[in-house]
Amino acid sequence: MKFYEFNYFEYYALILAKDDIEAIKGYEEVVADLDDEEKELAPDIITEKEALEKYIKGHIEGCETNEEKEKDFYQAINNFKKFVKESTEKYLILLIDGGLI
């Protein structure tokens, strides 16, 4: 599993997925349709540490402190790993552009 950051797309997203194909599928299903130009782009792959830093900077519902955000981040990842093993989930949207909320 890798962390995919959609920086150069119409809307920002941070997605955890087993590969870029599933990450892009998740982006299209949840965030926004891709235009022809965006279909030629690839999301950036970032480290878990970088993903956590971005997650902590984000507005996470139900989390007031950085410690709560970090706990929520790892809990989401662990739950996602279980779902992947059960083949029920292919991607996890961790962050999404605030303009879409």
Contact map, one row per residue, 1 for C-alpha under 8 A:
11100000000000011110000000000000000000000000000000000000000000000000000000000000000000000000000000000
11110000000000011110000000000000000000000000111100000000000000000000000000000000000000000000000000000
11111000000001111000000000000000000000000000111100100000000000000000000000000000000000000000000000000
01111100000001111001001000000000000000000011110000000000000000000000000000000000000000000000000000000
00111110000111100000000000000000000000000011110000000000000000000000000000000000000000000000000000000
00011111101111000000000000000000000000000111000000000000000000000000000000000000000000000000000000000
00001111101110000000000000000000000000000011000000000000000000000000000000000000000000000000000000000
00000111110100000000000000000000000000001010000000000000000000000000000000000000000000000000000000000
00000111111100000000000000000000000001000000000000000000000000000000000000000000000000000000000000000
00000001111100000000000000000001000000000000000000000000000000000000000000000000000000000000000000000
00000110111110000000000000000011000000000000000000000000000000000000000000000000000000000000000110000
00001111111111000000000000000000000000000000000000000000000000000000000000000000000000000000001110000
00001110001111100000000000100010000000000000000000000000000000000000000000000000000000000000111110000
00111100000111110000000000000000000000000000000000100000000000000000000000000000000000000000111100000
00111000000011111000001001100000000000000000000000000000000000000000000000000000000000000011111000000
11110000000001111100001000000000000000000000000000000000000000000000000000000000000000000011110000000
11110000000000111111011000000000000000000000000000000000000000000000000000000000000000000111000000000
11000000000000011111011000000000000000000000000000000000000000000000000000000000000000000110000000000
11000000000000001111111000000000000000000000000000000000000000000000000000000000000000000000000000000
00010000000000001111111100000000000000000110000000000000000000000000000000000000000000000000000000000
00000000000000000011111110000000000000000000000000000000000000000000000000000000000000000000000000000
00000000000000001111111111000000000000000000000000000000000000000000000000000000000000000110000000000
00010000000000111111111111100000000000000000000000000000000000000000000000000000000000000010000000000
00000000000000000001111111110000000000000010000000000000000000000000000000000000000000000000000000000
00000000000000000000111111111000000000000000000000000000000000000000000000000000000000000000000000000
00000000000000100000011111111110000000000000000000000000000000000000000000000000000000000011100000000
00000000000010100000001111111111100000000000000000000000000000000000000000000000000000000000000000000
00000000000000000000000111111111110000000000000000000000000000000000000000000000000000000000000000000
00000000000000000000000011111111100000000000000000000000000000000000000000000000000000000000000000000
00000000000000000000000001111111000000000000000000000000000000000000000000000000000000000000000000000
00000000001010000000000001111111100000000000000000000000000000000000000000000000000000000000000100010
00000000011000000000000000111111110000000000000000000000000000000000000000000000000000000000000000000
00000000000000000000000000111011111000000000000000000000000000000000000000000000000000000000000000000
00000000000000000000000000010001111111100000000000000000000000000000000000000000000000000000000000000
00000000000000000000000000000000111111100000000000000000000000000000000000000000000000000000000000000
00000000000000000000000000000000011111110000000000000000000000000000000000000000000000000000000000000
00000000000000000000000000000000011111111000000000000000000000000000000000000000000000000000000000000
00000000100000000000000000000000011111111000000000000000000000000000000000000000000000000000000000000
00000000000000000000000000000000011111111100000000000000000000000000000000000000000000000000000000000
00000000000000000000000000000000000111111100000000000000000000000000000000000000000000000000000000000
00000001000000000000000000000000000011111110000000000000000000000000000000000000000000000000000000000
00000100000000000001000000000000000000111111000000000000000000000000000000000000000000000000000000000
00011111000000000001000100000000000000001111100000000000000000000000000000000000000000000000000000000
00011110000000000000000000000000000000000111110000000000000000000000000000000000000000000000000000000
01111000000000000000000000000000000000000011111000000000000000000000000000000000000000000000000000000
01111000000000000000000000000000000000000001111101100000000000000000000000000000000000000000000000000
01100000000000000000000000000000000000000000111111100000000000000000000000000000000000000000000000000
01100000000000000000000000000000000000000000011111110000000000000000000000000000000000000000000000000
00000000000000000000000000000000000000000000001111111000000000000000000000000000000000000000000000000
00000000000000000000000000000000000000000000011111111100000000000000000000000000000000000000000000000
00100000000001000000000000000000000000000000011111111110000000000000000000000000000000000000000000000
00000000000000000000000000000000000000000000000111111111000000000000010010000000000000000000000000000
00000000000000000000000000000000000000000000000011111111100000000000000000000000000000000000000000000
00000000000000000000000000000000000000000000000001111111110000000000000000000000000000000000000000000
00000000000000000000000000000000000000000000000000111111110100000000110010000000000000000000011000000
00000000000000000000000000000000000000000000000000011111111000000100110000000000000000000000000000000
00000000000000000000000000000000000000000000000000001111111000000000000000000000000000000000000000000
00000000000000000000000000000000000000000000000000000111111100000000000000000000000000000000001000000
00000000000000000000000000000000000000000000000000000001111110000000000000000000000000000000000000000
00000000000000000000000000000000000000000000000000000010011111110000100000000000000000000000000000000
00000000000000000000000000000000000000000000000000000000001111100000000000000000000000000000000000000
00000000000000000000000000000000000000000000000000000000000111110000000000000000000000000000000000000
00000000000000000000000000000000000000000000000000000000000111111101100100000000000000000000000000000
00000000000000000000000000000000000000000000000000000000000101111101100000000000000000000000000000000
00000000000000000000000000000000000000000000000000000000000000111111100000000000000000000000000000000
00000000000000000000000000000000000000000000000000000001000000111111110000000000000000000000000000000
00000000000000000000000000000000000000000000000000000000000000001111111000000000000000000000000000000
00000000000000000000000000000000000000000000000000000000000000111111111100000000000000000000000000000
00000000000000000000000000000000000000000000000000000011000100111111111110000000000000000000000000000
00000000000000000000000000000000000000000000000000010011000000000111111111000000000000000000000000000
00000000000000000000000000000000000000000000000000000000000000000011111111100000000000000000000000000
00000000000000000000000000000000000000000000000000000000000000100001111111110000000000000000000000000
00000000000000000000000000000000000000000000000000010010000000000000111111111000000000000000000000000
00000000000000000000000000000000000000000000000000000000000000000000011111111100000000000000000000000
00000000000000000000000000000000000000000000000000000000000000000000001111111110000000000000000000000
00000000000000000000000000000000000000000000000000000000000000000000000111111111000000000000000000000
00000000000000000000000000000000000000000000000000000000000000000000000011111111100000000000000000000
00000000000000000000000000000000000000000000000000000000000000000000000001111111110000000000000000000
00000000000000000000000000000000000000000000000000000000000000000000000000111111111000000000000000000
00000000000000000000000000000000000000000000000000000000000000000000000000011111111100001011000000000
00000000000000000000000000000000000000000000000000000000000000000000000000001111111110000000000000000
00000000000000000000000000000000000000000000000000000000000000000000000000000111111111000000000000000
00000000000000000000000000000000000000000000000000000000000000000000000000000011111111111000000000000
00000000000000000000000000000000000000000000000000000000000000000000000000000001111111111100000000000
00000000000000000000000000000000000000000000000000000000000000000000000000000000111111110000000000000
00000000000000000000000000000000000000000000000000000000000000000000000000000000011111111000000000000
00000000000000000000000000000000000000000000000000000000000000000000000000000000001111111100000000000
00000000000000000000000000000000000000000000000000000000000000000000000000000000001111111100000000000
00000000000000000000000000000000000000000000000000000000000000000000000000000001001101111111000000000
00000000000000001100010000000000000000000000000000000000000000000000000000000000000100111111000000000
00000000000000111100011001000000000000000000000000000000000000000000000000000001000000001111100000000
00000000000000111000000001000000000000000000000000000000000000000000000000000001000000001111110000000
00000000000011110000000001000000000000000000000000000000000000000000000000000000000000000011111100000
00000000000011110000000000000000000000000000000000000010000000000000000000000000000000000001111100000
00000000000111100000000000000000000000000000000000000010010000000000000000000000000000000000111110000
00000000001111000000000000000010000000000000000000000000000000000000000000000000000000000000111111010
00000000001110000000000000000000000000000000000000000000000000000000000000000000000000000000001111111
00000000000000000000000000000000000000000000000000000000000000000000000000000000000000000000000111111
00000000000000000000000000000000000000000000000000000000000000000000000000000000000000000000000011111
00000000000000000000000000000010000000000000000000000000000000000000000000000000000000000000000111111
00000000000000000000000000000000000000000000000000000000000000000000000000000000000000000000000011111
